[in-house]
Every structure is written in C-alpha cells, then in structure tokens.
Amino acid sequence: MKLVVAYIRPDMLNSVKQELYKQDIFKISVTNALGCGQQKGYTETYRGVEIEVNLLKKVRIEIGVTEPFVQKTVDAIIAGARTGEIGDGKIFILHIEQAIRIRSGETGEAAIG
C-alpha cells in the first residue's frame, strides 16, 4: 500500500480529478496548501509598497492506493497537472504501514478499496 501525495496548481485540480476518474481512481483527499519551490514567488506593489509573495497557493492531493494503482495514479496526476512551466508541482510516494476502515473495521488493502 502506498500514499501518493501531490502538490499542484489550484487551477489544475479539475483536470487532475478527471484524469484520475478515467483510471478508476475516485477516493482522494484534497486540502489547500501554501508553499514555494523553484519559482521562489513574486513581488507585487500594493498601495505603493512593494511586497514579496513567496508562499504561493497550491492544492495538496492525498490518495491511498494498492500497489497495482501506484503508477496509474502518478500518470493521471502528471497528465492532468503538467503545463510545462515552473510551478507545476511535485509528487511524493510514501509507504503505508497499515490502513483501517473505521466503519467496518477492515484492515490492509481491503480498507483502501
């Protein structure tokens, strides 16, 4: 079992969801996040004062998958999120030691579904 964590541009969320749905991946968690990477933010002027904005809005997607779905999940996220520009995001794959479905008490891969 793996946890796929992706940070993407907020405006790419719908296209990523559509690509995931095409691969029969429907169970996802989405949260708003702030961060900066290689693009290092930008500066803007507000009421005559220059402000450095280095924490940009991102969306964090978490998907728990079984081994056969890891590559499908990664490929779907890349297909939906890639623009070719700096700031497209990152994907991390973590090992899940145990998963438990609270409602039924199922454990392991059965809990992920």
Backbone as CSV, one residue per row, in Angstrom:
resi,resn,N_x,N_y,N_z,CA_x,CA_y,CA_z,C_x,C_y,C_z
1,MET,0.839,-1.173,0.000,0.000,0.000,0.000,0.885,1.237,0.000
2,LYS,0.457,2.232,-0.755,1.223,3.471,-0.876,0.299,4.665,-0.691
3,LEU,0.881,5.764,-0.232,0.191,7.036,-0.166,0.842,7.947,-1.196
4,VAL,0.060,8.369,-2.171,0.556,9.285,-3.197,0.127,10.685,-2.781
5,VAL,1.110,11.552,-2.580,0.863,12.938,-2.178,1.355,13.834,-3.309
6,ALA,0.474,14.702,-3.783,0.848,15.597,-4.878,0.507,17.031,-4.507
7,TYR,1.391,17.950,-4.852,1.149,19.385,-4.732,1.022,19.920,-6.143
8,ILE,-0.116,20.519,-6.470,-0.366,21.001,-7.823,-0.907,22.422,-7.782
9,ARG,-0.997,23.027,-8.955,-1.602,24.348,-9.075,-3.109,24.226,-8.817
10,PRO,-3.701,25.174,-8.095,-5.140,25.083,-7.807,-6.016,25.023,-9.062
11,ASP,-5.629,25.730,-10.106,-6.440,25.746,-11.317,-6.365,24.442,-12.112
12,MET,-5.483,23.532,-11.729,-5.352,22.251,-12.426,-6.103,21.121,-11.712
13,LEU,-6.751,21.424,-10.591,-7.409,20.381,-9.810,-8.478,19.643,-10.609
14,ASN,-9.324,20.358,-11.329,-10.390,19.689,-12.077,-9.835,18.760,-13.151
15,SER,-8.810,19.183,-13.845,-8.251,18.308,-14.881,-7.569,17.085,-14.270
16,VAL,-6.948,17.244,-13.096,-6.341,16.097,-12.414,-7.427,15.130,-11.971
17,LYS,-8.521,15.641,-11.408,-9.619,14.769,-10.998,-10.180,13.994,-12.188
18,GLN,-10.342,14.653,-13.302,-10.871,13.969,-14.488,-9.938,12.857,-14.951
19,GLU,-8.630,13.110,-14.925,-7.664,12.074,-15.311,-7.681,10.906,-14.322
20,LEU,-7.837,11.200,-13.042,-7.931,10.135,-12.040,-9.191,9.301,-12.254
21,TYR,-10.309,9.966,-12.542,-11.561,9.245,-12.778,-11.441,8.314,-13.977
22,LYS,-10.716,8.733,-15.007,-10.512,7.885,-16.193,-9.768,6.600,-15.840
23,GLN,-8.945,6.654,-14.794,-8.173,5.488,-14.355,-8.874,4.727,-13.220
24,ASP,-10.162,5.027,-12.994,-10.963,4.391,-11.936,-10.415,4.653,-10.536
25,ILE,-9.909,5.860,-10.325,-9.425,6.284,-9.008,-10.362,7.392,-8.544
26,PHE,-11.165,7.079,-7.524,-12.205,8.004,-7.090,-12.015,8.502,-5.663
27,LYS,-11.244,7.812,-4.855,-11.093,8.161,-3.442,-9.875,9.048,-3.254
28,ILE,-10.107,10.347,-3.091,-8.999,11.286,-2.916,-9.319,12.257,-1.788
29,SER,-8.292,12.803,-1.186,-8.427,13.872,-0.205,-7.723,15.095,-0.769
30,VAL,-8.356,16.254,-0.629,-7.803,17.488,-1.181,-7.797,18.555,-0.092
31,THR,-6.660,19.226,0.072,-6.555,20.340,1.007,-5.811,21.488,0.340
32,ASN,-6.069,22.695,0.814,-5.333,23.858,0.330,-3.996,23.929,1.053
33,ALA,-2.975,24.370,0.347,-1.640,24.472,0.924,-0.963,25.735,0.410
34,LEU,0.064,26.163,1.119,0.918,27.268,0.692,2.341,26.749,0.609
35,GLY,3.087,27.204,-0.382,4.475,26.786,-0.480,5.186,27.480,-1.617
36,CYS,6.482,27.276,-1.664,7.237,27.804,-2.783,8.329,26.810,-3.125
37,GLY,8.676,26.801,-4.361,9.713,25.909,-4.839,10.688,26.685,-5.690
38,GLN,10.954,26.174,-6.843,11.944,26.759,-7.730,11.544,28.159,-8.213
39,GLN,10.236,28.430,-8.334,9.823,29.744,-8.837,10.030,30.852,-7.808
40,LYS,10.180,30.514,-6.532,10.551,31.447,-5.460,9.582,32.601,-5.260
41,GLY,8.383,32.526,-5.758,7.404,33.581,-5.543,7.550,34.736,-6.510
42,TYR,6.966,35.860,-6.145,6.979,37.038,-6.998,6.814,38.276,-6.123
43,THR,7.010,39.449,-6.716,6.790,40.704,-5.994,5.632,41.444,-6.635
44,GLU,4.885,42.154,-5.820,3.797,42.982,-6.323,3.765,44.276,-5.529
45,THR,3.111,45.264,-6.092,3.012,46.560,-5.433,1.596,46.745,-4.918
46,TYR,1.479,47.054,-3.635,0.177,47.294,-3.018,0.224,48.654,-2.340
47,ARG,-0.572,49.592,-2.841,-0.619,50.961,-2.314,0.760,51.592,-2.253
48,GLY,1.525,51.360,-3.287,2.838,51.976,-3.401,3.951,51.263,-2.669
49,VAL,3.638,50.180,-1.979,4.644,49.432,-1.231,4.888,48.102,-1.947
50,GLU,6.152,47.815,-2.188,6.491,46.562,-2.846,6.461,45.417,-1.833
51,ILE,5.725,44.362,-2.167,5.555,43.219,-1.270,6.066,41.965,-1.972
52,GLU,6.863,41.178,-1.238,7.347,39.917,-1.783,6.394,38.799,-1.351
53,VAL,5.844,38.107,-2.334,4.950,36.985,-2.067,5.720,35.720,-2.421
54,ASN,6.176,34.980,-1.393,6.966,33.784,-1.698,6.264,32.491,-1.304
55,LEU,5.093,32.581,-0.682,4.303,31.382,-0.428,3.102,31.417,-1.376
56,LEU,3.125,30.537,-2.363,2.090,30.521,-3.382,1.023,29.493,-3.039
57,LYS,-0.191,29.734,-3.518,-1.291,28.814,-3.269,-1.090,27.540,-4.081
58,LYS,-1.239,26.416,-3.413,-1.153,25.094,-4.033,-2.297,24.249,-3.501
59,VAL,-2.527,23.125,-4.126,-3.502,22.154,-3.656,-2.744,20.869,-3.358
60,ARG,-3.026,20.285,-2.196,-2.400,19.016,-1.811,-3.423,17.908,-2.011
61,ILE,-3.047,16.904,-2.774,-3.903,15.748,-3.026,-3.250,14.544,-2.368
62,GLU,-4.034,13.779,-1.614,-3.549,12.548,-0.994,-4.432,11.403,-1.459
63,ILE,-3.799,10.338,-1.930,-4.534,9.183,-2.427,-3.868,7.912,-1.909
64,GLY,-4.605,7.124,-1.151,-4.112,5.834,-0.699,-4.460,4.789,-1.748
65,VAL,-3.445,4.079,-2.247,-3.674,3.096,-3.315,-2.935,1.797,-3.022
66,THR,-3.415,0.739,-3.658,-2.703,-0.535,-3.611,-1.619,-0.505,-4.685
67,GLU,-0.692,-1.423,-4.592,0.483,-1.438,-5.479,0.144,-1.355,-6.976
68,PRO,-0.863,-2.076,-7.479,-1.141,-2.001,-8.922,-1.609,-0.622,-9.398
69,PHE,-2.076,0.221,-8.484,-2.607,1.525,-8.877,-1.605,2.665,-8.728
70,VAL,-0.422,2.404,-8.212,0.539,3.482,-7.962,0.917,4.196,-9.261
71,GLN,1.365,3.463,-10.252,1.807,4.095,-11.498,0.649,4.748,-12.239
72,LYS,-0.535,4.123,-12.220,-1.721,4.721,-12.849,-2.042,6.065,-12.207
73,THR,-1.928,6.118,-10.887,-2.222,7.345,-10.151,-1.227,8.441,-10.501
74,VAL,0.042,8.102,-10.500,1.093,9.072,-10.828,0.918,9.579,-12.255
75,ASP,0.681,8.679,-13.195,0.500,9.076,-14.598,-0.707,9.988,-14.775
76,ALA,-1.803,9.697,-14.055,-3.004,10.525,-14.158,-2.753,11.925,-13.604
77,ILE,-2.045,12.020,-12.484,-1.745,13.342,-11.906,-0.873,14.143,-12.863
78,ILE,0.133,13.505,-13.422,1.012,14.208,-14.360,0.239,14.665,-15.590
79,ALA,-0.612,13.788,-16.123,-1.389,14.145,-17.318,-2.315,15.326,-17.056
80,GLY,-2.882,15.402,-15.862,-3.807,16.484,-15.562,-3.156,17.771,-15.100
81,ALA,-1.952,17.685,-14.527,-1.336,18.865,-13.903,-0.226,19.506,-14.721
82,ARG,0.329,18.815,-15.696,1.510,19.335,-16.403,1.145,20.465,-17.356
83,THR,1.832,21.597,-17.186,1.729,22.702,-18.128,3.064,22.933,-18.831
84,GLY,4.130,22.379,-18.256,5.460,22.587,-18.807,6.162,23.796,-18.219
85,GLU,5.510,24.478,-17.306,6.073,25.677,-16.685,6.580,25.345,-15.281
86,ILE,7.474,26.190,-14.767,7.911,26.055,-13.385,6.696,26.257,-12.481
87,GLY,6.567,25.419,-11.452,5.456,25.539,-10.524,4.350,24.523,-10.753
88,ASP,4.577,23.570,-11.664,3.560,22.536,-11.911,3.329,21.663,-10.683
89,GLY,4.322,21.482,-9.835,4.132,20.745,-8.604,5.073,19.578,-8.428
90,LYS,4.780,18.770,-7.416,5.602,17.608,-7.064,4.687,16.467,-6.662
91,ILE,5.196,15.237,-6.810,4.504,14.040,-6.358,5.454,13.268,-5.450
92,PHE,4.929,12.834,-4.302,5.699,12.013,-3.367,4.946,10.713,-3.149
93,ILE,5.679,9.616,-3.051,5.074,8.305,-2.824,5.631,7.752,-1.515
94,LEU,4.739,7.501,-0.569,5.121,7.038,0.756,4.538,5.649,1.014
95,HIS,5.231,4.869,1.807,4.744,3.545,2.186,3.702,3.686,3.298
96,ILE,2.608,2.949,3.187,1.595,2.910,4.241,1.793,1.617,5.011
97,GLU,2.057,1.742,6.287,2.270,0.561,7.116,0.961,-0.167,7.395
98,GLN,-0.105,0.573,7.661,-1.393,-0.050,7.971,-2.513,0.918,7.631
99,ALA,-3.641,0.384,7.191,-4.841,1.179,6.930,-6.018,0.467,7.581
100,ILE,-6.912,1.236,8.200,-8.071,0.677,8.875,-9.300,1.487,8.472
101,ARG,-10.313,0.806,7.983,-11.574,1.476,7.667,-12.382,1.545,8.960
102,ILE,-12.699,2.730,9.424,-13.357,2.920,10.704,-14.753,2.277,10.713
103,ARG,-15.510,2.482,9.652,-16.888,1.985,9.610,-16.983,0.475,9.795
104,SER,-16.161,-0.290,9.064,-16.301,-1.748,9.059,-15.213,-2.474,9.826
105,GLY,-14.131,-1.792,10.155,-13.028,-2.439,10.832,-12.085,-3.185,9.897
106,GLU,-12.325,-3.114,8.579,-11.426,-3.763,7.619,-10.037,-3.177,7.737
107,THR,-9.030,-4.015,7.496,-7.653,-3.551,7.582,-6.908,-3.869,6.296
108,GLY,-5.741,-3.252,6.142,-4.878,-3.512,4.992,-5.479,-3.033,3.682
109,GLU,-5.226,-3.784,2.623,-5.675,-3.396,1.288,-7.203,-3.332,1.192
110,ALA,-7.891,-4.146,1.963,-9.371,-4.114,1.962,-9.883,-2.764,2.457
111,ALA,-9.148,-2.119,3.344,-9.557,-0.819,3.870,-9.393,0.286,2.836
112,ILE,-8.421,0.128,1.952,-8.203,1.143,0.918,-9.223,0.996,-0.192
113,GLY,-9.561,-0.224,-0.502,-10.600,-0.484,-1.511,-10.038,-0.496,-2.852
